[in-house]
Amino acid sequence: MTGRPRTIWLVAGEDSGDQLGAKLMRALREAAPDVVFGGVGGEAMAEAGFASLFPLDDVAVMGYLPVLARARTLLRRIRETVSAAVDARPDVLVIIDSPGFTHAVARRVRKVAPGIPIIDYVSPSVWAWRPWRAKGMRPFIDHVLALLPFEPDAHLRLGGPPCTYVGHPLIERLPELRPTASEQRRRESVPYSLVLLPGSRRSEIERLMPVFGAALARVAEGLAVEAVLPAVTRHRALIERLSAEWTVPVRIVTGEAPKYAAFREARAALAASGTVTLELALAGVPMVVAYKVSRAEEFIARRLIQVPSIVLPNLILAENAMPEFVQADCTPERLAGAVRSLLAGGAGRDAQLAALARIDGLMRLAANDTPSRAAARIVLRAAERHASDPRA
């Protein structure tokens, strides 16, 4: 990079985007040490030397009712972010996930300052629901940085902006997910280690804990099982209360390091649908996936969701290799039967292990590359093009 330092604005809207933003900042500084940052971020970005316009908590709101309750604050913060970005005239604006907030910022910046390139880091799930959003992004998004390998094709098919797969941040954590030789031996030894993951939201936990407990009891009738439940810290008390009613004891752990340690020793997992299924897949843990929502949510989902599976590894593999049990199918009997076959071994377990072994190849980046470096290269190219444009 030559000439004046490039100014890059980053706008995150919640903690996961803050983590991505911090990694992107480090990669950008590695390639361009004199880069200047501005925008909105949280604690992780602050630790990387970022000065946020305001606290991230002001906009890190999820759910219709919480958003409505804080609508006045959110609208004010959107206006402030847009005004500051337009005044700063950065060489590129990178919005990070949280489309409810970041897309509102991007639309307004594009309207007032159409010359600023805008990159969206993390594609909205246009491939799963509300696919018309892809085409709707084209007027205000110049490039999408995708975390999942099938997303560029989805945007091409749906008429979305140019999209490049840069890799999921979990790729950078493979050493923490892969078992050592002794941990692999633990996977094969009795009692079998079974990981239970009933979700990270209170509603998920309340719906799935009773079903998981009853399924565990059925599994334990025929097999020696050691159950481990990695809990979200803020919901540990709830999980302890609900698991106290189980007939089979479960060891509850909190924190990411204990969770990954449990994954490295697990012979199988029973998990709620979510990002955790991708963590399990990269750890090579065969899994059974379950999910239950309210009847109202089910009614809406059946009309909006347009994918053949709710399991991320299945979507990456383009086949339903991991069994999923949703709504009426999410019963203790069905879950127990599927889990028991994975623990005991046989053709079903072997087939799933073979499918999991393909995940690496589908998500792999070039040698020595990382998602944050891949993202940084695209961001810097956009900044360079903007800086060399005489109209900028």
VENTA-V639025 format. One record per residue. PHI is phi in radians with two decimals (none if undefined). D_CENTER is the distance of its C-alpha to the mean C-alpha in Angstrom with 2 decimals. Layout:
BEGIN
phi | d_center
PHI | D_CENTER
PHI | D_CENTER
END
This chain:
BEGIN
phi | d_center
none | 31.82
-2.14 | 35.21
1.34 | 36.78
-1.18 | 35.35
-1.07 | 32.00
-1.39 | 29.11
-1.80 | 27.56
-2.13 | 23.82
-1.72 | 22.28
-2.10 | 18.67
-2.24 | 17.50
-1.80 | 14.39
-2.20 | 14.11
-2.82 | 12.15
-1.07 | 11.33
-1.10 | 7.84
-1.18 | 9.77
-1.07 | 12.67
-1.12 | 11.31
-1.10 | 10.55
-1.08 | 13.93
-1.11 | 15.74
-1.15 | 14.95
-1.12 | 15.94
-1.01 | 19.06
-1.10 | 20.14
-1.18 | 19.87
-1.14 | 21.78
-1.17 | 24.40
-1.08 | 24.79
-1.51 | 25.75
-2.47 | 27.53
-1.01 | 28.71
-1.69 | 30.35
-1.08 | 27.44
-1.97 | 27.47
-1.98 | 24.49
-2.72 | 24.38
2.24 | 22.22
-2.24 | 19.91
-2.74 | 17.73
-2.11 | 17.47
-1.13 | 18.61
-1.10 | 16.77
-1.20 | 18.08
-1.09 | 21.40
-1.12 | 21.73
-1.53 | 21.42
1.71 | 24.30
-1.75 | 22.88
-1.87 | 24.97
-1.32 | 23.08
-1.07 | 25.18
-2.81 | 24.43
-1.10 | 22.29
-1.06 | 18.62
-1.02 | 19.32
-1.14 | 21.53
-2.13 | 18.77
-1.41 | 15.75
-2.19 | 16.70
-2.20 | 14.99
1.68 | 17.15
-1.08 | 20.34
-1.16 | 22.83
-1.06 | 21.36
-1.14 | 21.02
-1.08 | 24.61
-1.13 | 25.86
-2.03 | 24.74
-1.01 | 25.35
-1.10 | 28.19
-1.12 | 26.29
-1.06 | 23.34
-1.11 | 25.87
-1.13 | 27.76
-1.17 | 24.82
-1.08 | 23.94
-1.06 | 27.61
-1.12 | 27.79
-1.14 | 24.83
-1.10 | 26.34
-1.05 | 29.79
-1.17 | 28.84
-1.15 | 26.91
-1.14 | 29.90
-1.14 | 32.32
-1.30 | 30.55
0.82 | 30.44
-1.16 | 27.72
-1.30 | 27.66
-2.82 | 24.09
-1.92 | 21.65
-1.94 | 17.92
-1.65 | 15.81
-2.13 | 12.21
0.95 | 9.81
0.75 | 11.47
-1.06 | 13.80
-1.00 | 16.19
-1.61 | 17.33
-1.20 | 16.69
-1.22 | 18.09
-1.09 | 21.04
-1.13 | 21.72
-1.09 | 21.48
-1.03 | 23.86
-1.25 | 26.38
-1.11 | 26.35
-1.06 | 26.95
-1.19 | 29.81
-1.51 | 31.51
-2.31 | 30.82
-1.12 | 30.15
-1.42 | 30.68
-1.38 | 27.55
-1.14 | 24.93
-2.20 | 21.50
-2.02 | 18.29
-1.81 | 14.95
-1.63 | 12.12
1.74 | 9.01
-1.29 | 10.60
-1.03 | 10.85
-1.38 | 10.72
-1.16 | 14.43
-1.31 | 14.69
-1.80 | 14.06
-2.69 | 16.05
0.86 | 18.34
-1.10 | 18.75
-1.12 | 21.45
-1.08 | 19.00
-1.02 | 18.70
-1.13 | 22.43
-1.18 | 22.48
-1.40 | 20.38
-0.98 | 23.04
-1.16 | 25.51
-2.24 | 23.38
-2.12 | 20.69
-1.56 | 22.20
-2.74 | 19.32
-1.95 | 15.63
-1.77 | 13.56
-1.66 | 11.19
-1.60 | 8.34
-2.04 | 9.54
-1.17 | 13.30
-1.56 | 14.51
-1.22 | 13.48
-1.02 | 16.63
-1.12 | 18.87
-1.10 | 17.41
-1.16 | 18.19
-1.11 | 21.54
-1.16 | 22.38
-1.64 | 21.57
1.37 | 23.33
-1.42 | 20.48
-1.19 | 20.71
-0.94 | 20.86
-2.44 | 17.51
-2.20 | 16.87
-1.34 | 14.38
-1.93 | 13.85
1.82 | 11.52
-1.47 | 8.12
-1.02 | 8.60
-1.11 | 8.87
-1.02 | 12.00
-1.30 | 13.60
-2.02 | 13.49
-0.99 | 15.27
-1.03 | 18.44
-1.36 | 16.97
-1.69 | 15.77
-1.53 | 18.98
-1.26 | 22.01
-1.34 | 25.33
-1.06 | 28.49
-1.22 | 29.33
-1.21 | 25.92
-1.15 | 26.23
-1.14 | 29.68
-1.10 | 28.36
-1.06 | 26.19
-1.64 | 29.46
-1.74 | 31.56
-1.77 | 32.66
-1.25 | 31.62
-1.20 | 28.37
-1.54 | 25.24
-2.02 | 22.98
-1.66 | 19.62
-1.97 | 18.91
-2.35 | 15.55
-1.46 | 16.40
1.95 | 13.26
-1.94 | 12.31
-1.76 | 14.19
-0.99 | 17.97
-1.10 | 18.67
-1.08 | 16.64
-1.08 | 18.45
-1.13 | 21.77
-1.40 | 21.65
-1.65 | 20.49
-0.98 | 22.29
-1.06 | 25.75
-1.18 | 24.83
-1.11 | 23.21
-1.08 | 26.27
-1.18 | 28.69
-1.14 | 26.98
-1.04 | 27.14
-1.04 | 30.82
-1.21 | 31.55
-1.09 | 29.88
-1.21 | 31.88
-1.16 | 35.10
-2.06 | 35.26
-2.40 | 33.22
-1.42 | 33.07
-2.25 | 29.55
-1.96 | 28.01
-1.63 | 25.12
-2.19 | 22.43
-2.18 | 19.98
-1.26 | 17.31
-1.87 | 17.24
-1.18 | 15.36
-0.92 | 18.24
-1.20 | 18.88
-1.94 | 19.35
-1.06 | 21.39
-1.06 | 24.67
-1.08 | 23.66
-1.14 | 22.54
-1.10 | 25.77
-1.14 | 27.82
-1.25 | 26.48
-1.29 | 26.62
-1.11 | 30.20
-1.51 | 31.24
-1.29 | 30.11
-1.54 | 32.94
-1.96 | 31.10
-1.16 | 30.10
-2.36 | 26.55
-1.61 | 25.59
-1.70 | 22.97
-2.21 | 21.13
-2.25 | 18.95
1.72 | 17.10
-1.23 | 14.67
-1.08 | 17.68
-1.10 | 19.33
-1.09 | 16.25
-1.17 | 15.97
-1.09 | 19.77
-1.12 | 19.75
-1.08 | 17.48
-1.17 | 19.93
-1.82 | 22.83
-1.26 | 21.54
-1.47 | 23.45
-2.79 | 21.22
-2.46 | 18.61
-2.05 | 18.57
-2.35 | 15.12
-1.25 | 13.76
-1.08 | 11.47
2.75 | 7.72
-1.04 | 5.00
-1.05 | 8.29
-1.17 | 10.05
-1.27 | 8.63
-1.04 | 9.67
-1.10 | 12.88
-1.08 | 13.46
-1.20 | 13.43
-1.46 | 15.66
1.30 | 17.88
-1.75 | 18.03
-1.05 | 19.36
-2.52 | 17.92
-2.04 | 18.91
-1.96 | 16.38
-2.32 | 17.60
-2.84 | 16.99
-2.47 | 19.41
-2.26 | 19.58
-1.19 | 22.71
-1.11 | 25.22
-1.11 | 24.70
-1.14 | 20.95
-1.10 | 21.88
-1.02 | 24.53
-1.20 | 22.25
-1.08 | 19.50
-1.07 | 22.22
-1.66 | 23.32
-1.93 | 20.13
-1.35 | 17.71
-2.24 | 18.84
-2.16 | 17.10
-1.34 | 18.92
-2.66 | 16.25
-1.74 | 13.41
-1.82 | 12.16
-0.96 | 9.68
-1.03 | 12.17
-1.12 | 14.96
-1.17 | 13.83
-1.17 | 13.58
-1.36 | 16.93
1.08 | 18.44
-2.78 | 20.03
-1.53 | 19.60
-1.33 | 20.03
-1.74 | 18.28
-1.14 | 20.28
-2.26 | 18.81
-2.21 | 20.91
-2.08 | 20.29
0.97 | 22.61
-1.10 | 26.21
-1.39 | 25.27
-1.47 | 23.32
-2.09 | 26.47
-0.99 | 27.43
-1.12 | 29.74
-1.17 | 27.35
-1.09 | 24.54
-1.08 | 27.21
-1.08 | 28.72
-1.20 | 25.56
-1.15 | 24.63
-1.04 | 28.26
-1.18 | 28.41
-1.27 | 25.49
-1.23 | 27.14
-1.25 | 30.62
1.66 | 29.86
2.24 | 31.26
-1.07 | 30.42
-1.11 | 27.26
-1.14 | 25.76
-1.06 | 27.01
-1.13 | 25.54
-1.22 | 22.03
-1.09 | 22.39
-1.12 | 23.62
-1.16 | 20.66
-1.10 | 18.21
-1.13 | 20.42
-1.44 | 19.70
-1.02 | 15.94
-0.96 | 16.89
-1.09 | 19.17
-1.30 | 16.87
-1.80 | 14.12
-1.14 | 16.80
-1.80 | 17.82
-1.08 | 21.45
-0.94 | 23.11
1.17 | 22.38
-1.59 | 19.76
-2.35 | 16.35
-0.99 | 13.44
-1.18 | 14.76
-1.20 | 18.26
-1.08 | 17.60
-1.14 | 16.13
-1.07 | 19.07
-1.06 | 21.61
-1.19 | 20.76
-1.09 | 20.80
-1.18 | 24.10
-1.10 | 25.63
-1.12 | 25.06
-1.13 | 26.59
-1.12 | 29.50
-1.10 | 30.25
-1.17 | 30.32
-1.16 | 32.55
-1.56 | 34.95
-1.37 | 35.27
-1.11 | 38.65
-1.45 | 37.54
-1.24 | 34.74
END
